[in-house]
Amino acid sequence: MYRVALIILGVCFYASADARLYSFLKNSPIESFTKEDISMMMDNVYKALDTKKDGEKLAWQNEKTGNSGLANPLSTFKQDGLKCRNLRIINRSKKQIVESKYDLCKVEDGSWKVYTK
């Protein structure tokens, strides 16, 4: 779950030993996200992917940190026999708001994976 979270947050892992590789995370909302924020965001992402119709939004907010975001499935499609969805994610911290879009596909074990062409 954590790896998918980090891919969604920046197409890489967060908190690497080699910080130069992940400098693109600097000044993004994830920079100030706690483990609880990441968990809340990922729970929200999976719930949106599994339960929301195209166009519906699902928001989360951590009252303790003030961080928040939303997941918004935009479209659903089939790829290589898998159910896939284009997902818009917006994350907010006190410093900034960042919007990203990803194609994710539900694989055999029921988990969602980033689809790469």
RACORNOR-V226135 format. One record per helix or strand of 3 or more residues. SS is the DSSP state (h for helix, s for strand). FROM is the first residue (numbers start at 0). LEN is the number of residues. If there is no record, write none. Layout:
((SS;FROM;LEN) (SS;FROM;LEN))
//
This chain:
((h;1;9) (h;18;7) (h;28;4) (h;34;17) (s;56;5) (s;67;12) (s;81;11) (s;96;10) (s;111;3))
//
